[in-house]
Amino acid sequence: MSKMEDAEKIKEFNCSGIASEISSLANQCLMKKRGYTTITETLLSSECNASGNPFIVTDDGTDRIILVHKNF
């Protein structure tokens, strides 16, 4: 995370925040603890192929992909 939230880079590029897509359950929990807020969520079961099977099946128990943001 220190690379992603590097204070010098944030100042150099005049960033006001970071947006990130997170799909793993562990990273979803970590980003919440680090102060990221949810912009939107997509349930994995909502994106299916012609047979009705989800395009993405995870092995960590997550059921969604989350778009998050953190202001600086």
PAFIDO-368597 format. One record per residue (C-alpha): x, y negated, z; residue in one letter; residue number from 1; chain. Coordinates in nm, 2 decimals, padded with zeros to 4 digits, always signed. Layout:
atom x = X | y = Y | z = Z | residu = A | num = NUM | chaine = A
...
// end
This chain:
atom x = +00.00 | y = +00.00 | z = +00.00 | residu = M | num = 1 | chaine = A
atom x = +00.28 | y = -00.24 | z = +00.06 | residu = S | num = 2 | chaine = A
atom x = +00.35 | y = -00.26 | z = -00.31 | residu = K | num = 3 | chaine = A
atom x = -00.01 | y = -00.33 | z = -00.39 | residu = M | num = 4 | chaine = A
atom x = -00.04 | y = -00.60 | z = -00.12 | residu = E | num = 5 | chaine = A
atom x = +00.31 | y = -00.75 | z = -00.16 | residu = D | num = 6 | chaine = A
atom x = +00.27 | y = -01.11 | z = -00.03 | residu = A | num = 7 | chaine = A
atom x = +00.54 | y = -01.24 | z = -00.26 | residu = E | num = 8 | chaine = A
atom x = +00.38 | y = -01.09 | z = -00.57 | residu = K | num = 9 | chaine = A
atom x = +00.04 | y = -01.22 | z = -00.46 | residu = I | num = 10 | chaine = A
atom x = +00.18 | y = -01.57 | z = -00.44 | residu = K | num = 11 | chaine = A
atom x = +00.39 | y = -01.54 | z = -00.76 | residu = E | num = 12 | chaine = A
atom x = +00.08 | y = -01.44 | z = -00.96 | residu = F | num = 13 | chaine = A
atom x = -00.16 | y = -01.67 | z = -00.77 | residu = N | num = 14 | chaine = A
atom x = -00.39 | y = -01.38 | z = -00.69 | residu = C | num = 15 | chaine = A
atom x = -00.70 | y = -01.44 | z = -00.48 | residu = S | num = 16 | chaine = A
atom x = -00.77 | y = -01.07 | z = -00.42 | residu = G | num = 17 | chaine = A
atom x = -00.74 | y = -00.71 | z = -00.54 | residu = I | num = 18 | chaine = A
atom x = -01.01 | y = -00.48 | z = -00.70 | residu = A | num = 19 | chaine = A
atom x = -00.96 | y = -00.11 | z = -00.71 | residu = S | num = 20 | chaine = A
atom x = -01.15 | y = +00.21 | z = -00.81 | residu = E | num = 21 | chaine = A
atom x = -01.11 | y = +00.48 | z = -00.55 | residu = I | num = 22 | chaine = A
atom x = -01.23 | y = +00.84 | z = -00.60 | residu = S | num = 23 | chaine = A
atom x = -01.07 | y = +01.05 | z = -00.33 | residu = S | num = 24 | chaine = A
atom x = -01.24 | y = +01.07 | z = +00.01 | residu = L | num = 25 | chaine = A
atom x = -00.91 | y = +01.00 | z = +00.20 | residu = A | num = 26 | chaine = A
atom x = -00.85 | y = +00.68 | z = +00.00 | residu = N | num = 27 | chaine = A
atom x = -01.21 | y = +00.57 | z = +00.05 | residu = Q | num = 28 | chaine = A
atom x = -01.16 | y = +00.60 | z = +00.42 | residu = C | num = 29 | chaine = A
atom x = -00.82 | y = +00.43 | z = +00.41 | residu = L | num = 30 | chaine = A
atom x = -00.93 | y = +00.13 | z = +00.20 | residu = M | num = 31 | chaine = A
atom x = -01.23 | y = +00.07 | z = +00.44 | residu = K | num = 32 | chaine = A
atom x = -00.99 | y = +00.06 | z = +00.73 | residu = K | num = 33 | chaine = A
atom x = -00.76 | y = -00.18 | z = +00.54 | residu = R | num = 34 | chaine = A
atom x = -01.04 | y = -00.43 | z = +00.49 | residu = G | num = 35 | chaine = A
atom x = -01.16 | y = -00.36 | z = +00.14 | residu = Y | num = 36 | chaine = A
atom x = -01.54 | y = -00.41 | z = +00.08 | residu = T | num = 37 | chaine = A
atom x = -01.75 | y = -00.21 | z = -00.16 | residu = T | num = 38 | chaine = A
atom x = -01.87 | y = -00.38 | z = -00.48 | residu = I | num = 39 | chaine = A
atom x = -02.05 | y = -00.08 | z = -00.62 | residu = T | num = 40 | chaine = A
atom x = -02.07 | y = +00.30 | z = -00.60 | residu = E | num = 41 | chaine = A
atom x = -02.13 | y = +00.56 | z = -00.87 | residu = T | num = 42 | chaine = A
atom x = -02.25 | y = +00.91 | z = -00.76 | residu = L | num = 43 | chaine = A
atom x = -02.05 | y = +01.18 | z = -00.94 | residu = L | num = 44 | chaine = A
atom x = -02.37 | y = +01.38 | z = -00.99 | residu = S | num = 45 | chaine = A
atom x = -02.52 | y = +01.09 | z = -01.19 | residu = S | num = 46 | chaine = A
atom x = -02.27 | y = +01.14 | z = -01.48 | residu = E | num = 47 | chaine = A
atom x = -02.34 | y = +01.48 | z = -01.63 | residu = C | num = 48 | chaine = A
atom x = -02.27 | y = +01.66 | z = -01.96 | residu = N | num = 49 | chaine = A
atom x = -02.54 | y = +01.80 | z = -02.20 | residu = A | num = 50 | chaine = A
atom x = -02.57 | y = +02.11 | z = -01.98 | residu = S | num = 51 | chaine = A
atom x = -02.65 | y = +01.90 | z = -01.67 | residu = G | num = 52 | chaine = A
atom x = -02.31 | y = +01.98 | z = -01.50 | residu = N | num = 53 | chaine = A
atom x = -02.12 | y = +01.69 | z = -01.35 | residu = P | num = 54 | chaine = A
atom x = -01.83 | y = +01.57 | z = -01.55 | residu = F | num = 55 | chaine = A
atom x = -01.62 | y = +01.54 | z = -01.23 | residu = I | num = 56 | chaine = A
atom x = -01.61 | y = +01.80 | z = -00.96 | residu = V | num = 57 | chaine = A
atom x = -01.39 | y = +01.72 | z = -00.66 | residu = T | num = 58 | chaine = A
atom x = -01.21 | y = +01.95 | z = -00.42 | residu = D | num = 59 | chaine = A
atom x = -01.21 | y = +01.70 | z = -00.13 | residu = D | num = 60 | chaine = A
atom x = -01.58 | y = +01.67 | z = -00.07 | residu = G | num = 61 | chaine = A
atom x = -01.63 | y = +01.32 | z = -00.21 | residu = T | num = 62 | chaine = A
atom x = -01.96 | y = +01.27 | z = -00.39 | residu = D | num = 63 | chaine = A
atom x = -01.89 | y = +00.92 | z = -00.53 | residu = R | num = 64 | chaine = A
atom x = -01.65 | y = +00.68 | z = -00.69 | residu = I | num = 65 | chaine = A
atom x = -01.63 | y = +00.34 | z = -00.53 | residu = I | num = 66 | chaine = A
atom x = -01.52 | y = +00.00 | z = -00.67 | residu = L | num = 67 | chaine = A
atom x = -01.38 | y = -00.21 | z = -00.39 | residu = V | num = 68 | chaine = A
atom x = -01.23 | y = -00.56 | z = -00.34 | residu = H | num = 69 | chaine = A
atom x = -01.02 | y = -00.74 | z = -00.09 | residu = K | num = 70 | chaine = A
atom x = -00.98 | y = -01.12 | z = -00.07 | residu = N | num = 71 | chaine = A
atom x = -00.65 | y = -01.28 | z = +00.03 | residu = F | num = 72 | chaine = A
// end
